[in-house]
């Protein structure tokens, strides 16, 4: 919208994120808060069924495995029914599965219910990213991604605190609370998006579905896959599985210190997410992603060679900053590759699958390296994955659009012909930029 200042000059209003983005941010906070409530309780709950450590780990892994296997189907569902309904149904599936976990009477039931929740998890994750892409103007995708990730991060920080209080009542209460929180999130999304023309699926025009094969031909998408795999390996895999063991066994400290280090990592992440998003929308996706990978690689390697707790905390902060810098530009590049006018469910699903693969493979290989060699070797290889992904980004083009991808004039010109195709009607000389109408 154009306005005028006191001197009559025109100025452009600052662009704002669509309200629908804020709806997704609030929902992501509620979802992550519930997940944080359950995550610390789940291993102890599984252990209460008199099973071994491997069986306890299987409960956690089953969730990630089902997410990985069901991701392609989630992409197809998004293309068929639209992001909004897949998002809502996915949340409700997780609510049912998680609530049922609290009432499980046998270990096999806990596995089945947890795996069922994984189906819904991948549905709403793919749908949420797809919806963010479609409703956010291209030059603002970095900020939208950073804001959305911040919602998740804040929820994950507050969730364990709430969970620690709820578990004092009963070990089943956190599961029921998470299920209730998910229902609230689904209602929030349904209520505010039910009449949104921006979020509605447009069936009036035939949209092209971008295939994974087409996306992989783009070097920018390949770079995002590489960094997604490295990020999943380090952040969602090694950070959870190896850091607590390193603190206790190598630094001779306590599990409480390990928990604090995870919070320090999260603090570094949260501190730069919004900054990273703004930079990705101003100076470009590529330089911010490269900086994030470089900082992440340095911080991760530093973790393995920390000789004391204070140094380890500083390394955790650095690694968190690196992950925070990487996330918004990485997601924005995937959005740029798909574009606002194409269906990208399979492309989004493939991106998620690669990150999940990193989260599964990373801890296993890092664990072997720690057993055979040292923790330093395990963290060094993890950092090397980020450095390898950085090489992919060096050869990738910048995808930040110089202006919004869509414009009414451009759309009309596409139907009528070129914008400069017809000459201006010769009605007289120009005055202040406008043709002066001839006298009657």
Secondary structure, 3 states (H helix, E strand, C coil): CEEECCCCCEEECCCCCCHHHHHHHHHHHHHHHHHHHHHHHHHHHHHCCCCCHHHHHHHHHHHHHHHHHHHHHHHHHHHHHCHHHHHHHHHHHHHHHHHHHCCCCCHHHHHHHHHHHHHHHHHHHHHHHHHHHHHCCHHHHHHHHHHHHHHHHHHHHHHHHHHHHHCCCCCCHHHHHHHHHHHHHHHHHHHHHCCCCCCCCCCCCCCEECCHHHHHCCHHHHHHHHHHHHHHHHHHHHHHHCHHHHHHHCCCCCHHHHHHHHHHHHHHHHHHHHHHHHHHHHCCHHHHHHHHHHHHHHHHHHHHCCCCHHHHHHHHHHHHHHHHHHHHHHHHHHHHHHCCCEECHHHHHHHHHHHHHHHHHHHHHHHHHHHHCCHHHHHHHHHHHHHHHHHHHHCCCCCCCCCCCCCHHHHHHHHHCCCCCCCCCCCCCEECCEECCCCC
